[in-house]
């Protein structure tokens, strides 16, 4: 019986087979290959059978061009009747349509897979519209010195998230200006602003691998690139490649690991695209970064020669791939050999290994701050791990112990991670960059704090089931006391906190003078115990922000053009330009400057009053 979707099928019947299943299989293959009208008797004779083996009611085959399958029925002693033929025909229709629908479903699934793969090639956040007002706000904002964000902003132990997420964009632009890249490579400020905004929306709202993590990594890289050791070891193009790579190194991260993407049960589009090359997520981050740099409004490297552009792109690729911990472990012995032999700036391999080392250290820099910062970042990491573990459980896959919220114990995992990966990375960095010795001391102090936390938690095993103990301030003080008995220097480093001293020399009191609205630790993913005082403070901050937003909207409004070309003031712009300038002078005069050339100029009225008083 030949099967053809939606058409009449020919039937091959044989009353006796006498155990000749091999001949029947050859007959089916022969019929399928010939695909033409043929005689069963002739086919059996040609395949080595006897004419007596053929019998039944229909000895002719009608084979069609679109053949799906061949069914041979045999071993009926009385032979097949016309009634059997009728039912077999109906069965052939059903089987043929079933097979055809299965093939169609497979084709639809392949089309869907291709569509998903095309979606993966799109830039994350591409549908988000970057408003011109946001770009102009960064373009028209004067370039800030790093002291504007904090007097300790250039300290390796300073937690960069503390400046507030609403200052990340201008700080990221400041990195390029401070290192001299905007002048050396003629980077357009508008395109740099657009790139910064586009990168920030390209990061997904996952607990850890988000925009605040990218800014923290870029901040540590900026600190490393400012050191004399790195300036002597790497040229400007290598340093620029590192800075861009840090900004984009985790763009469009899904909050899952490479092993999750490679699981056969998932068959994610990313695994289909990059499974043969390894480092699935890192290759996707690099692809996203290059697509951004190729966009017209983000092409900050447009003034570079083609050879220099290719060199920077290759460097970005190598250092982003270096963020894969498995790739770092494969290069670890080579890095140790480089340090033992002495760094040679003329060696291409040494420059490559140093760039990978700086990138890996920047990616792990959150654990080289104070212990309070390290705990908060660890909480975000394990919230992301637990989300993946829950997803794997739903898919019927047993998650790793550190991703299983019912079995994971953060202190022991952190102790093993810092001992095996974190501490060696920063020790090697300190050997090459002496200015970064404080990071090696900080991560070793945090390692002792995690050990002390593990010892403290042994007395309270019930608290291990949740992450609330990572937010316990009393427990944190007990940890410092325990470490202080063992190593006072480490306890001092781990407990070091920075006062929020800003560029104008004042200390933030109850409210942040820079109107910081975020602390950078992604509080929406954390459970914070609210008190009456904290609620009252939050209400005061919200009311202050509303007042500031209202004042800003009133002060910034200018005269709007009418349809006839004239200008008139709107209801919100009832203030005269003189009052606007007076308001601007008050804001400028309230900010003292360490540089005499940056002090506000006196107005004509002030000059005249001073001359009259003189």
Steps between C-alpha positions, in 0.01 A plus 500: 500500500640836399418805708445840344347792686156602375487261202407140406758245604584178323491174694744213486358173636649156535306202633798286594845600607644171625741690727639712221516825701832589337345479154210718619741768623689492171171521316401813695838662429477406135150645466599821675806546276318433170199727579305380197218263405620144550382141548533320832573170327776655292649666807502178700660309210763771455582495872560125503156367594257269326189594309292293736593732786285777356130484555202697619273742331712774356824423330570847368684785673420866445800691628478879522769765481466621859560169676485497880517128581436141390300248707498129412235271650557125488432166677121482444421141414168561327634790303395867500149582382352815349361580844850491644621720220235761577598524868866501422447794266326692779783410735748627245323838488518530879863394524606719210330810646647427844850475359447812289381697803799377699733618225318834486528540878873434478535764228305751709728429797806558281355831384437602859857408591630715216279788615635466853854497366430817304364655822826411673690695238299810588645738753344471844303816571495596133128569521555743789495856372786715628347842547688801365455675831699225673779522243510880517509489879826306481638696206431843653614396845854628562766235527545415864818431688491168683491689832151619412365154580707447815836602638577127529371409154854419378570263790518128417298417811218746423165330414388680179134404536473738794499809275149414380376353175389835365869601481626188322467645148694821561762310700542253213555790260747649745710183478567560129581866558725442801712245312535736203319279252248762386782730393738236364243317288269798435199332658178688436338590832144451371582154367673410825191610693272300270724192531496525880121525509456219249734272695314567824164396349670198343546344843204304627343544843656195660623507861875507431607518134338838444601858420632569853733200470628628165569843652682348797721292269572803281588708808763248613639479148525881490694496827738239360551686171593818691794333676855559380564127469217448250588817309850363447384146426217568250456750221199728458310266266533211744374718783210632294407144405493401865278791598244434225505126569431552871205723419345236270639176642167363634249679277176301449591253774204270573588425862603142416831320457664354192423147617130586516509632144676184381252255649350269239154535651502874448649538151504877536573711192829610656615140534406438137704802390813459713500147644781380273731785610442499876447799733146541369399808700835677459484466122149638505614799710775571249256479207267745673786741570623501140149561367473803725835639386392456137186709543528851362390675820741289713806491273750658738788337305402645164811722477743211540679344203368163390804314632470659844126429508561132425769485767266647764218264399733199531614618843140548614420148386792343686443678830123439502565128443746518789212569742409132475650352818576172326705693241686681779589173670650375175725808482589517868829309471609716206431815703707365791783423259481853360526648851791272591693588184416870520257694286627586154300780334639399159353150528159465341419201720589692818279792399214263426536323836520829689184629331319177589621527859379860535164402350454204735599708803255773397223244466568370853574840654184509714657241729807724544311781675392506865316200641171690523507554123613142435205360695244705307648399167512135606130520585420625149713226347322224687159647430588458134632148561185400685282628217690275259473210744123543520478501121709185474278330757193584291672348196573180688875561531673475835677833567846539647519527877591869491194570282257300711342740748415215734857364520731791416715644777659827390800526739656168401449569129659845536791360701578245230458755220728759659762242594508342154440796268454841664809527721744365233365744239561809714835371625614467139363847419685651797822344371464684169320815626649601837239776537235229529652335807204621709262281296703190585491591869125571485404169341717308747327686785161414353609137480564506874161665556320227308679240712391687813144518368504125444613445858230733631227329300587162647331617820178583314434232233137607451609835353691325220182432302460865395722794407379728777818449704693685229310815598548467876706796626551350845634182346735707286644671809554166669687383192732803517564429869584138424738596215657776713615242753674310222627786277428863601626634168258283300210599725580867441511453122179296486303744716619814320215729398517820295324815608308656208725805457431672169680750280375810682659385823177439693388182665156362420270530798148356512445551126735444210610832352534340156141368514605136480198283450669159489773339704605267217429179690167432327280516806194384313651150501562508876272470799562786740335523842320834506479706817305810581813717481601362162148555364506857627839565342383350168193726501720803565733401216209450260351839589842664456540337159157622391588854607831484314336360188238777506764768543710353221204492262424863580859617471589321180189604302583759234292710265307283254459607134150562373368392161547853358867503599461718809580386849293512811542368850287208612318485830789307654759755383359797687845584633698761312842417353659720767354285773622190319853636493474597868393144579794361300745730682367381834549136403854565375600707802379225734767269360847596614780400265860410567601662172492878482428495127180301565351748747188685379552842345338795681201665336499860382278596791746348746791681334320831523405439864860410584630813326251720686588344835871548421 
